[in-house]
Amino acid sequence: MDITNILSLVLGPLIGLTIYLLGLRKVRAEARELDTRSQLNKANETDTFAEATTKFLANQEKLQERNTQLYNRVVELEKSVTDLERIKITLSERLTHRDEQINTLSNQLSIVQDKSRQSEITDALITQLSAITKISDEYRNIIAEREKTIKELRRTGALKERPNV
């Protein structure tokens, strides 16, 4: 055997063992690195979960506050609607009362207009009565004058008396 063969027999397994050991170190280093990454990931997951939980609780508190605000606003709006309904009822009653007043006033106006027409008719009748009375008075005066004239004429003899006149 020659030295090269011996060396190759001895060095071959040593080189293989060295390569194996180097590979083993590399695998162990990678395993440590993966383990470190895994632990970091777990820590990050824990932090992320804690942050998510904190955010969730904060959001839940905000939502509860918002729900309370909305509930209070709904209560205010319901009160407002109730108040507006009361106002609507009051205004409706007032309008009904005003309509009744308008109807009453319309009836009274009709009565006054009828009385005004009747007054015009009455005034016309009074005017006619005054005219007739004036004419009657003038006829009475004329008759009285005639009677005087007839008496005067009879007294003076200018008029002869007729029987039954």
Backbone torsions as a table, in degrees:
resi	resn	phi	psi	omega
1	MET	NA	141.8	-176.9
2	ASP	-105.4	171.3	-170.2
3	ILE	-68.3	-34.2	-179.7
4	THR	-66.0	-40.3	179.0
5	ASN	-68.0	-41.7	-179.5
6	ILE	-64.2	-45.3	-179.9
7	LEU	-63.0	-42.5	-179.7
8	SER	-67.6	-33.0	177.9
9	LEU	-70.5	-36.5	-177.8
10	VAL	-83.1	-45.8	-175.0
11	LEU	-73.4	-32.3	-179.8
12	GLY	-55.9	-55.8	179.2
13	PRO	-65.5	-33.6	178.4
14	LEU	-65.1	-43.3	178.8
15	ILE	-64.3	-43.0	178.6
16	GLY	-62.5	-43.0	178.5
17	LEU	-64.9	-40.2	178.7
18	THR	-63.8	-45.0	179.3
19	ILE	-63.5	-40.9	179.5
20	TYR	-63.1	-45.6	-179.0
21	LEU	-64.7	-40.5	177.1
22	LEU	-63.2	-41.9	177.9
23	GLY	-64.4	-39.6	178.8
24	LEU	-64.3	-41.8	177.4
25	ARG	-61.7	-43.2	-179.7
26	LYS	-63.3	-42.4	179.6
27	VAL	-64.8	-43.0	178.1
28	ARG	-63.1	-40.7	178.6
29	ALA	-63.2	-43.0	178.5
30	GLU	-65.6	-38.7	178.7
31	ALA	-64.2	-43.5	177.0
32	ARG	-61.9	-43.2	179.2
33	GLU	-62.5	-43.2	177.8
34	LEU	-64.9	-40.4	178.2
35	ASP	-63.2	-42.3	178.4
36	THR	-63.0	-45.1	178.2
37	ARG	-61.7	-41.0	179.3
38	SER	-62.1	-44.7	178.4
39	GLN	-65.1	-40.4	177.0
40	LEU	-63.1	-42.1	178.3
41	ASN	-62.3	-42.8	178.0
42	LYS	-62.5	-43.2	178.8
43	ALA	-63.5	-42.9	178.1
44	ASN	-63.7	-42.1	178.0
45	GLU	-61.8	-42.4	179.1
46	THR	-63.1	-45.8	177.9
47	ASP	-62.1	-44.1	-179.9
48	THR	-63.2	-42.5	178.3
49	PHE	-64.1	-42.1	179.1
50	ALA	-64.4	-43.1	177.9
51	GLU	-63.0	-44.1	179.8
52	ALA	-62.5	-42.2	178.3
53	THR	-62.9	-44.3	178.5
54	THR	-61.7	-45.7	178.9
55	LYS	-63.4	-41.6	179.4
56	PHE	-60.7	-45.4	179.8
57	LEU	-65.0	-40.1	178.4
58	ALA	-64.2	-45.0	177.9
59	ASN	-63.6	-38.3	178.7
60	GLN	-64.0	-41.2	177.1
61	GLU	-63.4	-42.8	178.4
62	LYS	-62.6	-42.5	178.6
63	LEU	-63.5	-40.5	177.5
64	GLN	-63.7	-42.6	177.3
65	GLU	-61.7	-44.8	-179.9
66	ARG	-63.9	-42.0	177.1
67	ASN	-60.8	-41.2	177.9
68	THR	-63.0	-44.4	178.2
69	GLN	-61.2	-45.3	179.7
70	LEU	-63.7	-41.1	178.3
71	TYR	-61.4	-45.9	178.6
72	ASN	-61.5	-39.3	178.9
73	ARG	-65.6	-40.9	177.9
74	VAL	-62.2	-42.9	178.8
75	VAL	-61.4	-44.0	178.3
76	GLU	-61.2	-44.6	-180.0
77	LEU	-64.0	-39.7	177.9
78	GLU	-63.7	-40.8	176.5
79	LYS	-62.4	-43.1	179.9
80	SER	-62.1	-42.8	178.9
81	VAL	-63.2	-42.8	178.4
82	THR	-61.0	-45.2	177.9
83	ASP	-61.8	-43.0	179.9
84	LEU	-65.3	-36.2	177.1
85	GLU	-65.1	-40.5	177.0
86	ARG	-62.4	-43.9	179.0
87	ILE	-62.3	-41.9	179.1
88	LYS	-60.7	-44.5	178.9
89	ILE	-63.3	-44.7	179.1
90	THR	-60.7	-45.4	179.8
91	LEU	-65.3	-37.9	177.5
92	SER	-62.8	-43.7	178.0
93	GLU	-62.4	-42.6	178.6
94	ARG	-62.8	-42.8	178.9
95	LEU	-63.2	-41.5	177.7
96	THR	-61.4	-44.6	178.5
97	HIS	-62.6	-41.7	178.9
98	ARG	-65.0	-39.0	176.8
99	ASP	-61.3	-42.1	177.6
100	GLU	-62.2	-42.3	178.7
101	GLN	-63.4	-41.4	179.5
102	ILE	-63.8	-42.7	177.9
103	ASN	-61.8	-43.8	178.4
104	THR	-61.5	-46.1	179.8
105	LEU	-64.9	-36.8	177.3
106	SER	-63.3	-43.4	178.0
107	ASN	-63.0	-43.9	179.1
108	GLN	-63.7	-39.5	177.8
109	LEU	-63.1	-41.7	177.2
110	SER	-60.4	-44.0	179.0
111	ILE	-61.8	-45.2	179.9
112	VAL	-63.3	-40.8	178.7
113	GLN	-64.9	-40.7	176.7
114	ASP	-61.9	-44.1	178.5
115	LYS	-64.4	-36.3	177.9
116	SER	-63.6	-43.4	177.1
117	ARG	-63.4	-44.1	178.1
118	GLN	-62.4	-37.4	178.7
119	SER	-64.0	-41.2	177.9
120	GLU	-62.4	-43.2	178.9
121	ILE	-63.9	-44.9	179.2
122	THR	-60.9	-43.9	178.1
123	ASP	-61.0	-41.4	178.7
124	ALA	-64.4	-42.6	178.4
125	LEU	-64.0	-40.8	178.1
126	ILE	-62.6	-42.8	178.8
127	THR	-61.4	-44.4	178.8
128	GLN	-63.6	-42.3	178.8
129	LEU	-61.8	-41.3	178.4
130	SER	-62.6	-42.2	179.9
131	ALA	-64.9	-42.8	179.6
132	ILE	-65.2	-41.8	178.9
133	THR	-62.3	-41.1	179.0
134	LYS	-63.5	-44.0	178.8
135	ILE	-63.7	-43.1	178.7
136	SER	-60.4	-43.8	178.6
137	ASP	-62.6	-41.0	179.5
138	GLU	-65.3	-40.6	177.1
139	TYR	-63.8	-41.3	177.9
140	ARG	-60.5	-43.6	178.4
141	ASN	-62.3	-43.5	-179.4
142	ILE	-63.7	-43.7	179.5
143	ILE	-63.7	-41.3	179.4
144	ALA	-63.8	-41.6	178.4
145	GLU	-64.8	-41.2	178.9
146	ARG	-61.9	-45.5	178.8
147	GLU	-59.5	-42.4	179.6
148	LYS	-64.3	-44.3	-178.6
149	THR	-63.2	-42.9	179.7
150	ILE	-63.5	-43.5	179.3
151	LYS	-62.7	-41.3	-179.6
152	GLU	-66.2	-43.6	-179.3
153	LEU	-66.7	-37.4	178.3
154	ARG	-68.6	-40.4	-179.2
155	ARG	-66.6	-39.6	-179.8
156	THR	-81.1	-13.7	177.7
157	GLY	87.9	5.4	-179.5
158	ALA	-73.7	-19.8	-179.3
159	LEU	-121.3	127.0	177.9
160	LYS	-88.1	146.1	-177.5
161	GLU	-80.9	135.6	176.1
162	ARG	-102.5	147.3	179.4
163	PRO	-71.2	140.2	178.1
164	ASN	58.7	34.1	176.8
165	VAL	-106.5	NA	NA
